[in-house]
Amino acid sequence: MMASSKLQKETTSMAVYKHLYHLIITGAFQPGEWIRERQLKEILGVSSTPIREALKMLVQERLLESVPHHGVRIKHLSMNEIEDIYELRAELEGLAAQLAAKRGSMSQFDQMDELLHLTERRLEETSGIQDSEFLKFNNEFHDLLIEISGNHALKNTLAHLRAGIDLIRIMAWKNNKSRPYETVKQHRLIVYALKARDPQLARLRTQEHIWDSIKLVLQAGEEPNDRVIEITST
């Protein structure tokens, strides 16, 4: 891994944080892998202080975990932790879609449609879109949905979950290379429900999409899990 020339000039902790965040959520490091300060100094070409500050921020966001007397490593989420995050995410984004169907304007829904058209063009132009690029498109779609809901408390709550959600998404996509195409189809169903002004259908389509995106990760989990997730339209 090589740092960009821009990062070599920026020695602030935020610049280091952003670069490390990108590396982690795009799979440059494996779950459980130790992150060494000396290694980062060589990769990023910066001093210890901004690296330590960036690592602290990533620990707070639960992308990294700190192990006393050993250092920090990439967070390895258990199946129960993944399921907990997605239970909450499904409820929150389902509510966001329900509110958006009531409060959103047609021009806002058209903006979501345009983003999907752009995503589809990129998928057609490339034999395999990069995970980082598709993650950007995907996050923009969900950010628009949440913004249109008009609920700032909901938006702030989901922002706290973003790091974990991004990490889990990459895990899911690595298990299913056709996932970007399925995602776009499911996003279209959400937009259809929004334009139809059907709050319950918008909620249902959003929750179905969220659980479908993670099912391969849950199915591949090594830990026994007896909990059953039910998706309803209420």
N, C-alpha and C positions, 0 to 999 in steps of 0.2 A: 504494500500500500504506500502511495506517495502523496504527500501534502501538496495542495495547489500553491502556486506562487502567491496568491492573495493571502492564504492562511499563514504562510511563512512571514508575511509582513505584519499580520495582525496577531499580537501576542496577548490579547485580552482573554479572560476566562470565558466570556460569552462566545468568542470565535472558536475556541477549543471545544466548548460545550456543543455548539451546533455541528461541528465536524464529527465529533465522537457520536453524537446522537444519530447522525446520518449513517455512519459506519455500522452502528449497532442494529438499527432497524432495517438495514439492507443486507444483513447477514454476513458482514465481514468478520464478525466474531461468532463463535458457537456458544450456546447456552452452557454455563459452567466454566467457560474459559477465563483464566486469570488475566487481568489487565495490569501490566507492570508500568510504573512511572518511567523507568528507563527506556522501555520500548516506545512509549508515547513521545518521549523527548526526541528519539531518533526519527520517528515517523513524522511528527509535526514541526520539529525544529524550534521548539519554544522552551522556556524555562520551567522549573518545577512548580512555581506558584500558581500560574493560571491552570495548569494541569490538575493540581490538587483541588482547586476551587471548582473546576468543571466536574471532576469526579464526585465531589460532594453533592452537586446539583443532580447528577445522574443517579446517585444513591437515593436522594430524596424522591425522585420520580420513579424509583423502583425498577429502573432498567439495569442498575448494578446493585449488588449487595456487598456490604462490608463484613469481612470475617476477621475478628480480632486476632492480631499477631500473624496474619497471613496476607491481608491486602483486600483488594476488591475484585470481583469477578462478575461476568454477565449473569444476570438473574435467570435462574432456571425455574420457570413457573410450573407448579404441579397442575394436574388435571383439575383438581378442585379449585385452585386459584383461577385458572382460565375460565372455568364454568361460572364462578362467582362474578368475574368481570363481565362476562357476556350476558348473564342474567340481568345485571344492572343496566348494561348497555341496551339490551333489547327493550327493556321497559322505558328507559329514558328516550331513546330514539323513536320508539313506537309512539310515545306521547308527542314528541316533536312533530312527527308526520301527521298525527291527528290534529294538532293545533295548526300546522301549516295548511292543511286542507281547508280549514275554516278561515284563516287569516291572510293567506298568501294572495298575491295578485297574479293575473295571467302572465304579466311580463316577467315576474320572478320565476314562474314555472317554465316559461320559454327560455330563460337563462339556464336552467337546469338541462333543458332539452339541447341547447346549443353545446353545452359541455359534453353531453353524451355523444353528439355528432362528432365533436373534436376527438374524443377518445376512440370512437369507432374508426375514424380516419387513420389515427396513429396505429391502431391494431392492424389495419389493412396494409399500411405502408411498410410495416416491419414484420419479419418472420417471427420475432419474439420480442415484445416490448419489455424493457428493463423493469424489474420490480420497483425500483425507486421512482421511475417515471409514472408507472401505473398507480403507485401509492399516492403520488401527488394528485392525479386526476380523481382518484377514489376519495381522498380526503376533501378535495374541493367540493365534490358532490354532497358529501355528508355535512360539510360545513354550511353549504347553502341551505340544506334542509333544516338544519338547526337554527340558522339565522332567520329563516322565513317563519319559524314557529313564533318568534317574538318573545320568547321566554328567556330572560337573561340569567336567571338562577339555574335553569336547565343547561344553558350553554356553558356556564362556569363549572358546573358539576362534571359535564362531559370532558371539559378541557383537562381536568385533573386525571381523567382516565386515558387520555390520548396516548401517552407513552406506552402503557401496557397494551392498548388496543393495536397500536402500530406494530409492536413486537410480535403479537399473536398473529396478526394478519400475514406477516412475512412467513411465519411457521406454516400457516395454512396454505399459502400460495406455493410453497416449495413442494407440498404434497400433491398439488393439483395444478399442472401447467395450463389447463384449459380454464382455470378460474377467472381470468380477466374477461373472457367472453360471456361466461355465466353471470358475472357481476353486472356487466352492461345490460344484459337482458332483464335482470331483476331490478336494476335501477329504472329501466323503462316502465316496468309494471308499477313502480312507486309513483313515477311522474304521471302515469295514466290515471291512477287513483286520485292524485292531487288535482289534476285538471278536471276530473269528474266531480270534484268537491265532495268526495266520499271519505269522511274522517275515519270511520271504522275500517274501511278497506285499505286506506293509506297506512294505518297502524299495523294491520295484519301483514301487508306486503313487506313492510319494513322489518318487522320481527321475523318473518320467514326468511328474508334475505340475510339477516344477521346470524341466525342459527345455522343456515345452510353454509355460510362462509366458514364456519368453524367446525363443522361436523367431522371432517376428516381428521382434524387434530384430536378431537375427543375420542374418535373411534380408534385411533392409533395409540392412545395413551396406555401406558403399562400399569397404571394404578387401577384397582377395581373401583367402579363407580356405580352405585345402585340408584342414583337420583335420576328421575325422569323429568324431562322438560316438556311442558305442554304449551303450545301456541294457540291462543284463542282470539277471537275477534272482539272481546270485551275489555 
